[in-house]
Amino acid sequence: MELHEVEEPFLLKDMKVEDLISIYGKIHGFMASHLFDAINIVKEVRDKCDIRIISFTGNIVATGARSIIAQLIKEKIFNVVITTCGAVDHDIAKSFGGKYLKGFFDADDVELYKKGMHRLGNVFIPVDSYGPLIEKVVHKFLHEIVSQYGLKAFGVREILYEIGKRIYDEKSILRNAALSNTPIYVPGFLDGAFGTALLTFSQFNKFNIDVFKDEKELADIVFHANCIGALIIGGGISKHHTLWWAQFHGGLDYAIYITTATEWDGSLSGARPKEAITWGKLKEKAKNVVVYADATLVLPIIAYAAIFLK
């Protein structure tokens, strides 16, 4: 094994983003080299894989990074989305006037509750900007969708596509997925306001969901893929669903994890890529890296490289 000395570069005024990226590869220490590897791997996924999955949890959509995910989808850097119900909730709420406010972690949560304010980390969300708004929007669009297509059994992916077509916010993930014909799969679609809105709509209207329809589509995607690469942001069900279906391809060919979770509790969220090899979810020789970081810190620079750098 050939080893190289750690370099100590200087920053330069007005340096280009690509020059800044190269510095991460030189200083090497700790997560710097992992971030540099993630950038190189995501570019290889972009150039070599026919199936390019971006998987993320809903919390990041509550931040300003939502528009960066939408941009990655718009530019077709990724062509399959696997996410959570919370991601759908936040995207719909923001697309229809929901107010997401700059808050702080050490807030008085009892006081926030009395004022009708939800807290998600250091993001504050007025109650009226969330559940009631999402239900109103989803019910309106479901009436339109059922009126247009009749009493067919819908897959959740189909519903999200139809909602996306009716959104005009250019920062919307659902809108950009619909415009680029990128399927969005939400295995835990009942776990949030969107899922509850589906339930309440079904109580008063004839409306059916085929819960296996999306899974059949995912099966076709992985079975026919030549190469699958995934950027997996966070853990939970969206991470697991991505890895679970990858095993039917023989495992992912490329994997980039962005996480703050550790593996010491045996959780899937903290499990490193090498553990996925034992399940057949990652190929033995797959290029992979874990970046231990808050996604809002590192996603912008990874996305920049994927969109703008060769």
DRENSEMAR-692222 format. One line per field, with one value per residue (C-alpha): residue number from 1; x, y, z. Coordinates in steps of 0.1 Angstrom, whole numbers, plus 2048, in hexadecimal, padded with zeros to 3 digits. Layout:
<pts>
i	(NUM, ...)
east	(X, ...)
north	(Y, ...)
up	(Z, ...)
</pts>
This chain:
<pts>
i	(1, 2, 3, 4, 5, 6, 7, 8, 9, 10, 11, 12, 13, 14, 15, 16, 17, 18, 19, 20, 21, 22, 23, 24, 25, 26, 27, 28, 29, 30, 31, 32, 33, 34, 35, 36, 37, 38, 39, 40, 41, 42, 43, 44, 45, 46, 47, 48, 49, 50, 51, 52, 53, 54, 55, 56, 57, 58, 59, 60, 61, 62, 63, 64, 65, 66, 67, 68, 69, 70, 71, 72, 73, 74, 75, 76, 77, 78, 79, 80, 81, 82, 83, 84, 85, 86, 87, 88, 89, 90, 91, 92, 93, 94, 95, 96, 97, 98, 99, 100, 101, 102, 103, 104, 105, 106, 107, 108, 109, 110, 111, 112, 113, 114, 115, 116, 117, 118, 119, 120, 121, 122, 123, 124, 125, 126, 127, 128, 129, 130, 131, 132, 133, 134, 135, 136, 137, 138, 139, 140, 141, 142, 143, 144, 145, 146, 147, 148, 149, 150, 151, 152, 153, 154, 155, 156, 157, 158, 159, 160, 161, 162, 163, 164, 165, 166, 167, 168, 169, 170, 171, 172, 173, 174, 175, 176, 177, 178, 179, 180, 181, 182, 183, 184, 185, 186, 187, 188, 189, 190, 191, 192, 193, 194, 195, 196, 197, 198, 199, 200, 201, 202, 203, 204, 205, 206, 207, 208, 209, 210, 211, 212, 213, 214, 215, 216, 217, 218, 219, 220, 221, 222, 223, 224, 225, 226, 227, 228, 229, 230, 231, 232, 233, 234, 235, 236, 237, 238, 239, 240, 241, 242, 243, 244, 245, 246, 247, 248, 249, 250, 251, 252, 253, 254, 255, 256, 257, 258, 259, 260, 261, 262, 263, 264, 265, 266, 267, 268, 269, 270, 271, 272, 273, 274, 275, 276, 277, 278, 279, 280, 281, 282, 283, 284, 285, 286, 287, 288, 289, 290, 291, 292, 293, 294, 295, 296, 297, 298, 299, 300, 301, 302, 303, 304, 305, 306, 307, 308, 309, 310)
east	(800, 80F, 80A, 80C, 814, 7F7, 7F9, 7F3, 7E4, 7DB, 7BA, 7BB, 7A4, 78A, 793, 77B, 764, 777, 798, 788, 77D, 7A0, 7AC, 797, 7AA, 7CB, 7C5, 7B8, 7B1, 792, 773, 784, 790, 76F, 75D, 776, 770, 74A, 74D, 761, 74A, 72A, 739, 741, 71D, 711, 726, 724, 704, 6E2, 6D0, 6DA, 6C7, 6C6, 6B8, 6B1, 69D, 683, 696, 6AD, 68F, 685, 6A6, 6B0, 6C2, 6A1, 6A8, 6C9, 6B9, 6A0, 6BC, 6CD, 6AD, 6A7, 6CA, 6C4, 6E2, 6CC, 6AE, 69E, 694, 68E, 683, 66B, 648, 657, 66A, 649, 639, 653, 654, 62F, 62D, 649, 63A, 619, 624, 62F, 646, 666, 678, 69C, 69A, 6B3, 6BA, 6B7, 694, 679, 665, 648, 646, 648, 62B, 616, 61C, 612, 635, 646, 66C, 682, 6A5, 6AB, 68F, 66D, 64D, 62B, 611, 5FB, 618, 619, 5FE, 5DF, 5F0, 5FC, 5DA, 5C9, 5E1, 5E1, 5BB, 5B7, 5CF, 5C1, 59E, 5AE, 5C1, 5A3, 58D, 5A7, 5B0, 591, 592, 5B3, 5CA, 5E6, 60A, 619, 633, 616, 605, 625, 62B, 608, 60D, 62F, 61F, 608, 624, 634, 64F, 670, 681, 669, 676, 655, 652, 675, 670, 650, 660, 67F, 669, 67D, 669, 666, 661, 656, 654, 648, 62D, 615, 62E, 626, 60C, 60B, 602, 5E8, 5D9, 5D6, 5C4, 5AC, 5A4, 59C, 583, 56B, 575, 57A, 59F, 5B7, 5DD, 5F0, 60C, 61F, 61F, 63D, 650, 64A, 658, 677, 67B, 67B, 694, 6AE, 6AA, 6B0, 6CC, 6EF, 6FE, 6EF, 6FE, 6EF, 6F3, 6E4, 6DD, 6D4, 6C7, 6A5, 68D, 699, 6BD, 6B1, 699, 6B4, 6CC, 6B1, 6A7, 6CC, 6D2, 6BC, 6D5, 6F1, 6F8, 700, 71D, 724, 719, 71E, 710, 70C, 703, 708, 6FF, 717, 716, 71C, 6F7, 6F2, 6DA, 6D5, 6D9, 6FC, 707, 725, 726, 73C, 720, 709, 721, 717, 6F2, 6FA, 6EF, 711, 728, 749, 75D, 744, 753, 745, 74C, 73B, 73C, 734, 725, 705, 6F8, 6F1, 716, 723, 706, 70A, 72E, 727, 709, 71E, 738, 71D, 70C, 728, 749, 755)
north	(800, 821, 83D, 863, 87F, 895, 8B7, 8D9, 8F0, 914, 924, 93E, 95D, 958, 934, 91F, 905, 8E9, 8F5, 8F5, 8D1, 8C7, 8D3, 8BA, 89F, 8AE, 8B5, 892, 893, 882, 889, 8A0, 882, 871, 890, 891, 86C, 871, 88D, 876, 859, 86D, 879, 855, 84B, 868, 85D, 837, 82C, 829, 828, 844, 845, 861, 857, 870, 875, 890, 8A6, 8B3, 8BF, 8D5, 8E8, 8FE, 8E0, 8D6, 8EA, 8DA, 8B7, 8C5, 8D2, 8B0, 8A0, 8BC, 8B6, 891, 88A, 871, 860, 84D, 85B, 847, 85C, 85F, 86D, 88A, 895, 896, 8A9, 8C4, 8C7, 8CC, 8E4, 8F9, 8F9, 907, 923, 911, 926, 916, 92D, 931, 926, 918, 8F7, 905, 912, 90F, 8F3, 8F7, 91B, 911, 8F8, 913, 92A, 90F, 909, 8E8, 8E5, 8D0, 8D5, 8FA, 8FE, 90B, 902, 912, 8F7, 907, 903, 8DE, 8C4, 8D9, 8E8, 8C6, 8B6, 8D2, 8D0, 8AA, 8A7, 8C1, 8AE, 88C, 898, 8A4, 883, 86D, 882, 87F, 85A, 84A, 82E, 81E, 811, 82B, 825, 83F, 848, 850, 866, 879, 87D, 88C, 8A3, 8AE, 8B7, 8CF, 8E1, 901, 907, 903, 8F8, 8DB, 8B8, 8AA, 8C3, 8BD, 897, 899, 8B0, 899, 879, 86E, 855, 85C, 83E, 842, 820, 82F, 845, 843, 851, 876, 890, 885, 862, 86E, 884, 865, 853, 870, 874, 84F, 851, 866, 85D, 83E, 83C, 81E, 81A, 7FC, 7F9, 7E0, 7F5, 80A, 7EB, 7DA, 7F9, 7F8, 7D3, 7DB, 7F7, 7E3, 7C3, 7D5, 7ED, 7EA, 7FF, 80D, 829, 83A, 859, 850, 86E, 864, 843, 833, 824, 837, 82A, 807, 806, 811, 7F6, 7DB, 7DE, 7E1, 7BD, 7B1, 7C1, 7AF, 7CE, 7F2, 7F9, 81B, 829, 84A, 84D, 86E, 868, 872, 850, 836, 811, 808, 804, 7EC, 803, 804, 82A, 826, 807, 80D, 802, 7E4, 7D5, 7D8, 7C0, 7A4, 7A8, 7AA, 7CF, 7DB, 7CA, 7BE, 7D5, 7F2, 815, 823, 83D, 84A, 86F, 875, 897, 8AC, 8A9, 8CE, 8D4, 8BC, 8B7, 8D9, 8D3, 8AF, 8BB, 8D7, 8BD, 8A6, 8C1, 8D7, 8C4, 8AA)
up	(800, 7F5, 80D, 806, 81E, 82A, 819, 828, 80D, 811, 807, 7EC, 7E9, 7CE, 7C8, 7B4, 7C4, 7B2, 7C0, 7E3, 7DD, 7D4, 7F5, 807, 7F5, 800, 825, 829, 84E, 85C, 847, 82E, 819, 81C, 80E, 7F2, 7EA, 7EB, 7D1, 7BA, 7BF, 7B8, 798, 78E, 796, 780, 763, 765, 775, 763, 785, 79C, 7BD, 7D6, 7F8, 813, 833, 838, 850, 835, 821, 83D, 838, 81B, 80C, 7FD, 7DE, 7D9, 7D9, 7C0, 7AA, 7AA, 79E, 784, 776, 775, 78A, 79B, 78B, 7A8, 7C9, 7E9, 806, 824, 829, 83C, 81C, 80A, 826, 827, 801, 7FE, 81C, 80E, 7EB, 7F7, 80E, 82D, 842, 84D, 865, 872, 896, 8AF, 8C1, 8E5, 8E1, 8FC, 8ED, 905, 8FA, 8D5, 8DA, 8EA, 8CD, 8B4, 8A7, 89E, 8A2, 88C, 899, 894, 87B, 887, 875, 87D, 882, 867, 84F, 853, 859, 851, 832, 825, 82A, 817, 7FA, 7F8, 7F9, 7DE, 7C7, 7CF, 7C4, 7A3, 79E, 7A5, 78F, 773, 776, 786, 7A0, 796, 7B1, 7B4, 7BD, 7D5, 7BA, 7A2, 7BC, 7C3, 79D, 799, 7B6, 7A9, 787, 79A, 7AD, 79F, 7B9, 7A7, 7C7, 7CC, 7CB, 7C0, 7A4, 796, 799, 785, 76A, 767, 769, 788, 79D, 7C2, 7D9, 7FD, 80E, 82F, 81E, 83C, 854, 852, 848, 824, 82E, 847, 82B, 815, 831, 839, 814, 811, 82D, 818, 7F4, 7E0, 7DD, 7DC, 7E0, 7D3, 7ED, 7D7, 7B7, 7C0, 7CB, 7AA, 799, 7AF, 7A7, 782, 787, 79A, 785, 764, 771, 764, 77F, 79F, 7B3, 7D2, 7E6, 807, 81E, 842, 84C, 855, 83D, 81E, 822, 829, 80C, 7F4, 801, 803, 7DF, 7D4, 7DF, 7C3, 7AB, 7BD, 7D2, 7CB, 7B4, 7C5, 7E7, 7F8, 81C, 82D, 852, 876, 883, 890, 88D, 8B1, 8B9, 89C, 88A, 865, 866, 873, 860, 84A, 825, 82D, 843, 824, 812, 82A, 81F, 7FA, 7FA, 7EF, 7D6, 7E5, 7CD, 7CE, 7D2, 7F2, 80D, 82D, 834, 859, 858, 859, 836, 834, 837, 81C, 804, 7F3, 7E9, 7DE, 7CA, 7BA, 7AF, 7A1, 78D, 781, 781, 768)
</pts>
